């Protein structure tokens, strides 16, 4: 991709806040939604650049309508296709007879898995755009769609049976009232990709007592039936995002009207700062959690700091962690350079930097982002396998992302007179 700043000069080629605990197949830590989007920063505002006459309202309008809205809309579309693919697979699984050939079912499962990968890649794009609906109420909507790094395979196994039973503690089963770790994309990954039909809990008491007595086919039917329920719930939540962003009185309108009377953002610059906050996902989640944790730069499932841990990678059942990070970086780039659904309108943060005579930072951040994407696209094996074979490649990926976020935390913030989100304040890694 040709950078918008390429005409100015030639193209130039930790500590994580949360700990992880394991119990009954569950890993817990702070949610990715915390500290992004609408959170109040804690550091003082840098001095205003006297040359800053950039049209920040135009920047907000482009990012809200042509970058963020299409990302949410595409996820809704893909989640609907995923719902249909899982339904089709489950219908075949339910109708399977002992003497039937399994190939059509296996093909339908593969199609459902591909649909999940498509949805997941798009969600990982939207993950970097956590602002407004995805940050309110302690990021509840975000977490019901994707709760990682807080996950529970045991909780999923239990809800497979609760859903089949139709009740939970004598109350009718209602997935919308279940915890986030029993809903969303990470749940569907486990149901569609886990290589065994054995449950993952430490005990078979209570709801799972009959699981060992079920045949392989019966277990697959129970799991696929619950997967249909999860996929339906997920698509409903995807629709909610679109409605809360682009609907009448949606959050996009709030951003675009930043600085007007009674708006939550007193100035357009405050609105720009909210989007900047969301972009720090690349630092605290992509760099620190998705790479730093399995590399042992912080405590992980394998013991502690210094222990390389393939088991701590994101999307372990589908081996989708590399694709997730590529999507994160591409979303960051889209916010940075403003390139979205309208080719005629690409006003982005790079233009803002150029306008205040910091073309060097605009170029370096875009070049480093492109380099990090290219390096991840060069992987020939999964991240977990790469960590097993030779951690140095993942270490370089960590450094590649850090090259981007180091600029984000210093030159970008200072040049544009923005505030750091509270998750990054005082963080010098």
SVG drawing of the C-alpha trace seen along z (x, -y; Angstrom):
<svg xmlns="http://www.w3.org/2000/svg" viewBox="-38 -30 54 78">
<polyline fill="none" stroke="black" stroke-width="0.4" points="0.0,0.0 1.3,-3.5 1.4,-5.8 -0.2,-9.3 3.0,-10.7 5.2,-9.0 5.3,-12.1 7.1,-13.9 10.1,-11.6 11.1,-8.0 9.5,-5.2 11.5,-4.1 11.8,-0.8 6.8,5.4 4.9,5.2 1.2,6.3 -1.3,5.0 -3.1,8.3 -2.0,11.7 -3.4,14.9 -4.8,17.6 -6.0,21.0 -8.8,23.0 -11.5,25.3 -10.1,24.4 -10.5,20.7 -8.0,17.9 -8.8,14.5 -7.4,11.1 -8.6,7.5 -10.7,7.1 -9.4,5.5 -12.1,2.9 -10.7,1.4 -8.6,-1.7 -9.6,-2.4 -12.0,-4.8 -13.8,-6.9 -11.6,-6.5 -10.3,-9.6 -6.5,-10.1 -4.4,-10.9 -1.5,-12.9 -1.6,-16.7 -2.4,-18.0 0.9,-18.8 1.2,-22.4 -1.0,-23.3 0.9,-23.5 0.6,-27.2 0.5,-26.1 -2.5,-23.8 -5.3,-24.9 -6.1,-21.4 -9.8,-20.6 -10.3,-18.1 -14.0,-17.9 -13.4,-16.6 -11.0,-14.0 -13.7,-12.8 -16.3,-12.7 -14.2,-10.6 -13.1,-8.1 -16.6,-7.8 -18.4,-7.3 -15.8,-5.8 -13.5,-3.7 -15.3,-2.7 -18.9,-2.4 -17.9,-0.1 -15.8,2.1 -18.8,2.7 -21.2,3.2 -19.0,5.8 -18.7,7.6 -22.5,7.7 -22.7,9.2 -20.0,11.8 -21.6,12.8 -24.9,13.4 -23.1,15.6 -21.4,17.4 -24.8,18.0 -26.1,19.6 -23.0,21.7 -23.1,23.1 -26.9,23.8 -26.3,25.7 -23.5,27.8 -25.6,28.5 -28.6,29.6 -26.5,32.2 -25.0,33.3 -28.4,33.7 -29.7,35.8 -26.7,38.1 -27.4,41.8 -24.9,44.5 -24.5,45.8 -24.3,42.4 -21.1,41.0 -19.6,38.3 -17.9,36.4 -20.8,34.0 -20.9,33.2 -17.1,32.7 -17.4,30.4 -20.1,28.3 -18.0,28.1 -15.1,26.8 -17.3,24.2 -18.5,23.1 -14.8,22.9 -14.0,20.8 -16.9,18.5 -15.7,18.2 -12.2,17.2 -13.8,14.5 -15.8,13.2 -12.9,13.3 -10.6,11.5 -13.1,8.7 -13.7,8.5 -10.0,8.2 -10.2,5.2 -13.1,3.7 -11.3,4.5 -8.9,1.6 -11.9,-0.7 -13.2,-0.4 -14.9,-3.7 -18.5,-4.6 -20.7,-1.4 -17.8,0.9 -16.5,-0.9 -19.7,-1.8 -20.9,0.2 -17.4,1.7 -17.2,2.8 -20.1,5.2 -21.0,5.3 -17.4,5.9 -17.0,8.7 -20.2,10.5 -18.8,10.6 -15.3,11.5 -14.2,12.0 -10.5,12.8 -8.3,12.9 -10.9,14.0 -12.1,17.4 -13.5,20.6 -13.7,23.8 -15.1,25.6 -17.9,22.9 -18.7,23.6 -18.9,27.3 -21.3,26.7 -23.5,24.4 -23.7,27.0 -25.5,29.1 -27.5,26.3 -28.7,25.3 -29.7,28.9 -31.5,29.2 -33.2,25.8 -32.8,24.6 -30.1,23.3 -30.9,23.7 -34.6,24.1 -34.6,20.9 -35.2,21.1 -32.0,20.9 -31.3,17.5 -27.9,16.9 -28.3,13.2 -28.1,13.6 -25.0,15.8 -21.5,14.6 -19.3,13.3 -17.1,16.4 -20.1,18.5 -20.9,16.3 -19.1,14.9 -16.4,15.7 -14.0,17.4 -16.8,19.8 -17.5,20.6 -13.8,21.2 -13.8,23.8 -17.0,25.5 -15.9,25.6 -12.2,26.3 -11.5,28.3 -10.0,31.6 -11.7,33.7 -15.2,34.2 -14.0,34.7 -15.0,32.0 -12.4,29.7 -13.6,29.5 -11.8,31.0 -15.0,32.7 -18.0,34.4 -20.3,33.5 -23.7,32.0 -24.5,30.9 -21.7,32.9 -22.3,36.1 -23.8,37.8 -21.2,36.5 -18.9,39.6 -21.8,41.9 -22.6,40.1 -21.4,41.2 -19.1,39.1 -22.0,38.2 -24.2,37.3 -21.5,34.9 -21.1,33.3 -24.8,32.7 -25.0,31.1 -22.1,28.8 -23.3,27.8 -26.8,27.1 -25.3,24.7 -23.0,23.2 -26.1,22.2 -27.5,20.4 -24.1,18.7 -23.9,17.6 -27.4,16.2 -26.6,14.2 -23.4,13.0 -25.2,11.7 -27.7,9.9 -24.9,8.2 -23.2,7.3 -26.5,5.6 -26.6,3.7 -23.1,2.3 -24.2,1.0 -27.4,-0.5 -25.7,-2.2 -23.0,-3.6 -24.8,-4.6 -28.5,-4.8 -30.4,-7.9 -28.6,-9.6 -25.8,-7.1 -22.3,-7.5 -21.0,-8.5 -23.1,-11.7 -21.7,-12.4 -18.2,-12.3 -18.9,-14.3 -20.6,-17.0 -17.7,-17.2 -17.3,-20.8 -21.0,-21.7 -23.2,-22.7 -24.2,-19.9 -21.8,-17.4 -19.9,-15.1 -16.7,-16.3 -16.1,-19.9 -13.9,-20.3 -13.2,-18.5 -9.8,-17.8 -11.3,-15.9 -13.1,-13.7 -9.8,-13.2 -8.2,-12.2 -10.9,-9.5 -10.0,-7.8 -6.3,-8.1 -7.0,-6.3 -8.6,-3.4 -5.5,-3.1 -3.5,-2.2 -5.0,1.3 -2.0,2.0 0.3,1.3 -1.4,2.9 -3.2,5.8 -1.5,6.7 2.1,6.1 1.9,6.8 -0.8,9.5 -0.8,11.2 3.0,11.3 4.5,10.3 2.6,12.8 3.4,16.0 7.0,14.8 7.3,14.7 7.8,11.0 5.1,11.1 3.4,13.8 1.7,16.5 0.1,20.0 3.5,21.7 4.8,20.3 6.0,16.7 8.2,14.1 10.9,15.7 8.9,18.7 8.0,19.0 4.4,20.3 2.8,21.4 -0.3,22.2 -0.9,18.5 -1.4,17.5 -4.7,16.0 -7.1,18.3 -5.2,21.5 -7.7,24.0 -7.9,22.4 -4.2,21.3 -5.6,17.9 -3.4,15.6 -1.2,14.4 -4.2,13.4 -5.7,11.6 -2.6,9.4 -2.4,8.6 -6.1,7.4 -5.2,5.3 -2.4,3.6 -4.4,3.0 -7.2,1.5 -4.6,-0.8 -3.4,-1.8 -6.9,-2.6 -7.5,-4.9 -4.0,-6.4 -4.2,-7.2 -8.0,-7.5 -8.3,-5.1 -11.8,-3.5 -14.9,-3.2 -14.6,-6.6 -11.5,-6.8 -12.1,-10.5 -11.9,-11.1 -8.8,-9.8 -8.2,-12.4 -6.4,-10.8 -3.9,-11.3 -1.1,-11.3 -2.6,-14.4 -2.9,-16.0 0.8,-15.4 1.8,-16.7 -0.3,-19.7 1.6,-20.7 5.0,-20.0 5.7,-16.6 5.9,-14.6 8.7,-12.5 6.5,-10.9 3.7,-10.4 6.1,-8.6 7.8,-6.5 4.6,-5.3 3.1,-4.2 6.3,-2.6 6.8,-0.7 3.1,0.4 3.5,1.7 6.7,3.5 5.1,5.1 2.2,6.4 4.6,7.8 6.6,9.6 3.6,11.3 2.4,12.2 5.7,14.0 5.0,16.6 4.8,20.1 3.5,21.7 1.2,20.7 2.4,18.5 2.3,21.4 4.4,23.5 6.8,20.7 7.3,20.2 8.0,23.9 10.5,24.0 12.3,20.6 11.0,17.8 13.3,15.3 10.7,14.7 8.0,13.8 10.5,11.7 11.1,9.8 7.4,9.4 7.1,7.9 9.8,5.4 8.1,4.6 4.9,3.7 6.9,1.8 8.5,-0.3 5.0,-1.6 3.8,-2.0 7.0,-3.8 6.2,-6.5 2.5,-6.4 3.4,-7.1 5.9,-9.9 6.1,-11.8 2.5,-11.2 1.0,-12.3 3.4,-15.2 3.1,-16.6 -0.7,-16.5 -1.0,-17.7 -3.0,-14.6 -3.3,-12.9 -2.2,-9.4 -5.0,-6.9 -4.6,-5.9 -3.4,-2.4 -0.3,-4.0 0.4,-6.8 3.7,-6.2 4.4,-3.2 7.9,-3.5 8.3,0.0"/>
</svg>
